Amino acid sequence: MVVALENLRRELLARWSDVPAADICMRILDFVESTPQNELHFLTFTTLCRAAGRTNIDVELLAAINILTGSRLALLDAHAMFIDEDENEHELSPEEIAEARETGTLVHPETGEIVGDYERYLVPFFSPSKRLIAELG
């Protein structure tokens, strides 16, 4: 176990130890810690599910991901990949996602065309935050 992550683990448990998802958070941190950094940019729900030793994406896994992305710890950053009808992949900025949510449509990053049912083309994924990368050294 990397000593630097020990502080993050303590901080996480100090706030969330009474929540079942805390154990899942620890397993995800163990996975991140043992995976080469160059393989951590595209962590899908399925990847995090396996990392947590779960067979299905369930409420506890979602709670753990919420803790790791949404709490003041902010150890994972949430992203989205838009995969168009030609199977071209486009990573979207948080601003592009926010605009799509606000308007209900997405402007295709390459063609400029409006994509009405854009959510069905989005693949959410996660990556270590700058804070977590700094702790990993």
C-alpha positions as CSV (number, residue, x, y, z in Angstrom):
1,M,0.0,0.0,0.0
2,V,1.4,3.4,-1.0
3,V,1.8,5.5,2.2
4,A,0.6,8.7,0.3
5,L,-2.8,7.1,-0.3
6,E,-3.0,6.2,3.4
7,N,-3.9,9.8,4.2
8,L,-6.6,9.8,1.6
9,R,-8.0,6.5,3.0
10,R,-8.0,7.9,6.5
11,E,-9.8,11.1,5.3
12,L,-12.3,9.1,3.4
13,L,-13.0,6.8,6.4
14,A,-13.2,9.7,8.8
15,R,-16.2,11.0,6.9
16,W,-17.8,7.9,5.3
17,S,-16.9,4.9,7.6
18,D,-20.5,4.3,8.6
19,V,-21.6,4.0,4.9
20,P,-21.4,0.6,3.2
21,A,-20.0,2.2,0.1
22,A,-16.8,3.1,2.0
23,D,-15.4,-0.4,1.6
24,I,-16.1,-0.2,-2.1
25,C,-14.2,3.2,-2.2
26,M,-11.2,1.5,-0.6
27,R,-11.3,-1.3,-3.2
28,I,-11.4,1.2,-6.0
29,L,-8.5,3.1,-4.4
30,D,-6.5,-0.2,-4.2
31,F,-7.2,-0.8,-7.9
32,V,-6.1,2.7,-8.8
33,E,-3.0,2.4,-6.7
34,S,-2.0,-0.9,-8.3
35,T,-2.7,0.1,-11.9
36,P,-0.1,1.9,-14.1
37,Q,-1.1,5.6,-14.4
38,N,-1.2,5.5,-18.2
39,E,-4.0,3.0,-17.9
40,L,-6.2,5.1,-15.6
41,H,-7.6,7.7,-18.0
42,F,-10.7,5.7,-19.1
43,L,-12.3,4.1,-16.0
44,T,-15.8,3.0,-17.0
45,F,-18.5,1.8,-14.7
46,T,-17.7,-1.7,-15.7
47,T,-14.0,-1.2,-14.8
48,L,-14.9,0.3,-11.4
49,C,-17.4,-2.5,-10.8
50,R,-14.7,-5.2,-11.4
51,A,-12.2,-3.1,-9.3
52,A,-14.7,-3.2,-6.5
53,G,-15.1,-6.9,-6.7
54,R,-18.8,-6.6,-7.7
55,T,-20.6,-8.6,-10.3
56,N,-23.2,-5.9,-11.1
57,I,-23.4,-2.1,-11.0
58,D,-25.6,-1.6,-8.0
59,V,-26.6,1.2,-5.6
60,E,-23.6,0.7,-3.3
61,L,-21.2,1.0,-6.2
62,L,-23.0,4.1,-7.5
63,A,-22.8,5.5,-4.0
64,A,-19.0,4.8,-3.8
65,I,-18.5,6.5,-7.2
66,N,-20.5,9.5,-6.0
67,I,-18.3,9.7,-2.9
68,L,-15.1,9.5,-5.0
69,T,-16.3,12.1,-7.5
70,G,-18.7,14.4,-5.7
71,S,-17.4,14.7,-2.2
72,R,-14.9,17.3,-1.1
73,L,-12.3,14.5,-1.6
74,A,-12.9,14.7,-5.4
75,L,-10.5,11.8,-6.1
76,L,-12.1,10.9,-9.5
77,D,-13.1,13.3,-12.3
78,A,-16.2,12.4,-14.3
79,H,-16.1,12.6,-18.1
80,A,-18.2,11.6,-21.1
81,M,-17.3,10.1,-24.5
82,F,-19.7,10.8,-27.4
83,I,-19.7,7.9,-29.8
84,D,-21.4,9.0,-33.0
85,E,-23.3,6.8,-35.5
86,D,-20.1,6.1,-37.4
87,E,-18.5,4.9,-34.1
88,N,-16.1,7.9,-34.0
89,E,-15.2,8.8,-30.4
90,H,-15.2,12.3,-29.1
91,E,-14.4,13.2,-25.5
92,L,-16.7,16.0,-24.4
93,S,-15.7,18.9,-22.2
94,P,-17.7,19.5,-19.0
95,E,-18.9,22.7,-20.7
96,E,-20.2,20.7,-23.8
97,I,-22.1,18.3,-21.5
98,A,-23.6,21.2,-19.4
99,E,-24.8,22.9,-22.6
100,A,-26.3,19.7,-23.9
101,R,-28.1,19.1,-20.7
102,E,-29.4,22.7,-20.7
103,T,-30.6,22.7,-24.3
104,G,-31.5,19.0,-24.6
105,T,-29.3,18.7,-27.7
106,L,-25.7,18.2,-28.4
107,V,-23.7,19.8,-31.2
108,H,-21.6,17.2,-32.9
109,P,-18.0,18.1,-32.2
110,E,-16.9,17.5,-35.8
111,T,-19.9,18.1,-38.1
112,G,-21.7,20.8,-36.1
113,E,-24.9,19.0,-36.6
114,I,-27.5,18.8,-33.8
115,V,-27.8,15.4,-32.1
116,G,-31.2,15.3,-30.5
117,D,-31.1,12.0,-28.6
118,Y,-27.5,12.5,-27.6
119,E,-27.6,10.7,-24.3
120,R,-27.9,7.3,-25.9
121,Y,-24.5,8.0,-27.6
122,L,-22.7,9.0,-24.3
123,V,-20.4,6.7,-22.4
124,P,-19.6,8.0,-19.0
125,F,-16.1,7.4,-17.6
126,F,-13.8,8.5,-14.9
127,S,-10.1,9.4,-14.4
128,P,-8.0,10.1,-11.3
129,S,-8.3,13.8,-10.3
130,K,-5.2,16.0,-10.1
131,R,-5.2,15.5,-6.3
132,L,-5.2,11.7,-6.6
133,I,-2.5,11.7,-9.2
134,A,-0.4,13.9,-7.0
135,E,-0.9,11.5,-4.1
136,L,0.1,8.6,-6.3
137,G,3.3,10.4,-7.0
